[in-house]
Amino acid sequence: MNSVLVVGATGNVGRQVVDGLVAEGVSTRALARDPGAAVFPEGVEVVAGDLAVPESLAAAADGVESVFLVWPFHDTQGAAEVLKVLGEHAQRVVYLSSTTVNDEGPQSDLIPQRHAEIEALLAESGMPWTVLRADTIASNMLGWAGQIRAGDVVRGTEVAPTAVVHEGDIAAVAVRLLTDHSHTWRKYLVTGPRVVSRDDQVQAIAEVLGRPLRFEALPLDVARESMTAAGLPAALIESLLSMAAFRPRSDLITTTVADLTGRAARDIREWAADHAAVFR
Ligand SMILES: NC(=O)c1ccc[n+]([C@@H]2O[C@H](COP(=O)([O-])OP(=O)(O)OC[C@H]3O[C@@H](n4cnc5c(N)ncnc54)[C@H](OP(=O)(O)O)[C@@H]3O)[C@@H](O)[C@H]2O)c1
């Protein structure tokens, strides 16, 4: 029987990976920094561990076939040590990367730079891997909830249009990659069904709420000030600003969700309907 360790199991994607694995009867371990605070479906084994303390992952990974790995940090410090520990205790890794990684030349901004570095470390590690490169995750829109509950304008940095993907579709693909070892040594690009702008995303939420909303792009220096005032970590602010400034439009649309799950990738309108309560 398959056994999987899910890193990032309390996160937007990881939570749904856990649910998908449980639904398929896969023996599932969920990594949590604070196991007492985390709530998972019945049957999930909750294990303590912290990516910032690589040796804390040894017991969590011990004996599992596949690890679902996210890298939540803004640099790659400690990543080689983490992969070493995982390689000593588990059979393979499925890494959640980004479609913005450029295989042909320099990376556009700090975010694909970090994912490219982790992918390179995985390749060097010798451990069997699968890379799941996701487009912009729709759940980033949850960050607008406070502004939308309080008013009609969403202010943030403009980012070039891209095929934003429902986190549930990423998770469904991840479940296939984690449970079918024939995907090892391959990279999968996962996108939503159409290229959308920031304002398209705001309009999808507006339609579901039945009231007008609009997106207002903040100049980068204003965005920096407002994110700093909101207490965001400096490294996160620099990553987001570099994305806003340098990331090009992406017209990439893949059929990976349909190919691997048998269901079409969901539109952002469906995402907005799924999460309407958060914005009310
Ligand atoms: N946002 C995008 O558009 C995008 C696009 C492509 C790829 N990605 C990648 O997708 C990943 C997952 O996205 P998401 O939306 O699911 O993230 P998320 O909701 O922010 O969740 C992050 C997860 O990482 C865990 N975590 C944080 N620090 C940790 C540590 N030191 N040790 C162990 N676990 C730790 C958190 O657990 P706790 O409960 O312990 O905090 C949480 O489960 C991102 O990290 C990013 O690398 C994102």
The ligand as an SDF file (V2000), in Angstrom:
LIG
                    3D

 48 52  0  0  0  0  0  0  0  0999 V2000
    1.3230   31.2130   -4.4680 N   0  0  0  0  0  0  0  0  0  0  0  0
    1.5160   30.8250   -5.7250 C   0  0  0  0  0  0  0  0  0  0  0  0
    0.9540   31.4040   -6.6720 O   0  0  0  0  0  0  0  0  0  0  0  0
    2.4370   29.6560   -5.9980 C   0  0  0  0  0  0  0  0  0  0  0  0
    2.6370   29.2310   -7.3250 C   0  0  0  0  0  0  0  0  0  0  0  0
    3.4400   28.1080   -7.5550 C   0  0  0  0  0  0  0  0  0  0  0  0
    4.0200   27.4260   -6.4750 C   0  0  0  0  0  0  0  0  0  0  0  0
    3.8110   27.8540   -5.1880 N   0  0  0  0  0  0  0  0  0  0  0  0
    4.3840   27.0940   -4.0670 C   0  0  0  0  0  0  0  0  0  0  0  0
    3.3150   26.4200   -3.4030 O   0  0  0  0  0  0  0  0  0  0  0  0
    3.6540   26.3270   -2.0240 C   0  0  0  0  0  0  0  0  0  0  0  0
    2.4170   25.9870   -1.1990 C   0  0  0  0  0  0  0  0  0  0  0  0
    1.4270   26.9500   -1.4160 O   0  0  0  0  0  0  0  0  0  0  0  0
    0.2070   27.0600   -0.3980 P   0  0  0  0  0  0  0  0  0  0  0  0
   -0.6730   28.1710   -0.9240 O   0  0  0  0  0  0  0  0  0  0  0  0
   -0.3830   25.7340   -0.1120 O   0  0  0  0  0  0  0  0  0  0  0  0
    0.9770   27.5970    0.8960 O   0  0  0  0  0  0  0  0  0  0  0  0
    0.3980   28.0510    2.3040 P   0  0  0  0  0  0  0  0  0  0  0  0
   -1.0970   27.9440    2.3220 O   0  0  0  0  0  0  0  0  0  0  0  0
    1.0290   29.3450    2.6360 O   0  0  0  0  0  0  0  0  0  0  0  0
    0.9680   26.9290    3.2810 O   0  0  0  0  0  0  0  0  0  0  0  0
    2.3210   26.8390    3.6000 C   0  0  0  0  0  0  0  0  0  0  0  0
    2.5210   25.5310    4.3510 C   0  0  0  0  0  0  0  0  0  0  0  0
    3.9060   25.4300    4.6900 O   0  0  0  0  0  0  0  0  0  0  0  0
    3.9920   25.0700    6.0450 C   0  0  0  0  0  0  0  0  0  0  0  0
    5.2300   25.5670    6.6260 N   0  0  0  0  0  0  0  0  0  0  0  0
    5.6190   26.8540    6.7420 C   0  0  0  0  0  0  0  0  0  0  0  0
    6.8170   26.9110    7.3650 N   0  0  0  0  0  0  0  0  0  0  0  0
    7.1560   25.6360    7.6380 C   0  0  0  0  0  0  0  0  0  0  0  0
    8.2810   25.0490    8.2700 C   0  0  0  0  0  0  0  0  0  0  0  0
    9.2880   25.7790    8.7680 N   0  0  0  0  0  0  0  0  0  0  0  0
    8.3060   23.6950    8.3860 N   0  0  0  0  0  0  0  0  0  0  0  0
    7.2940   22.9330    7.9180 C   0  0  0  0  0  0  0  0  0  0  0  0
    6.2090   23.4360    7.3050 N   0  0  0  0  0  0  0  0  0  0  0  0
    6.1450   24.7720    7.1640 C   0  0  0  0  0  0  0  0  0  0  0  0
    2.7880   25.6930    6.7030 C   0  0  0  0  0  0  0  0  0  0  0  0
    2.5280   24.9880    7.8950 O   0  0  0  0  0  0  0  0  0  0  0  0
    2.2580   25.6730    9.3230 P   0  0  0  0  0  0  0  0  0  0  0  0
    0.8410   25.2930    9.6400 O   0  0  0  0  0  0  0  0  0  0  0  0
    3.2390   25.0380   10.2020 O   0  0  0  0  0  0  0  0  0  0  0  0
    2.4540   27.1590    9.1540 O   0  0  0  0  0  0  0  0  0  0  0  0
    1.7270   25.4370    5.6390 C   0  0  0  0  0  0  0  0  0  0  0  0
    1.2110   24.1400    5.7600 O   0  0  0  0  0  0  0  0  0  0  0  0
    4.3020   27.6890   -1.7380 C   0  0  0  0  0  0  0  0  0  0  0  0
    5.1330   27.5940   -0.6100 O   0  0  0  0  0  0  0  0  0  0  0  0
    5.0820   27.9670   -3.0240 C   0  0  0  0  0  0  0  0  0  0  0  0
    6.4160   27.5320   -2.8680 O   0  0  0  0  0  0  0  0  0  0  0  0
    3.0260   28.9470   -4.9430 C   0  0  0  0  0  0  0  0  0  0  0  0
  1  2  1  0
  2  3  2  0
  2  4  1  0
  4  5  1  0
  4 48  2  0
  5  6  2  0
  6  7  1  0
  7  8  2  0
  8  9  1  0
  8 48  1  0
  9 10  1  0
  9 46  1  0
 10 11  1  0
 11 12  1  0
 11 44  1  0
 12 13  1  0
 13 14  1  0
 14 15  2  0
 14 16  1  0
 14 17  1  0
 17 18  1  0
 18 19  2  0
 18 20  1  0
 18 21  1  0
 21 22  1  0
 22 23  1  0
 23 24  1  0
 23 42  1  0
 24 25  1  0
 25 26  1  0
 25 36  1  0
 26 27  1  0
 26 35  1  0
 27 28  2  0
 28 29  1  0
 29 30  1  0
 29 35  2  0
 30 31  1  0
 30 32  2  0
 32 33  1  0
 33 34  2  0
 34 35  1  0
 36 37  1  0
 36 42  1  0
 37 38  1  0
 38 39  2  0
 38 40  1  0
 38 41  1  0
 42 43  1  0
 44 45  1  0
 44 46  1  0
 46 47  1  0
M  CHG  2   8   1  16  -1
M  END
$$$$
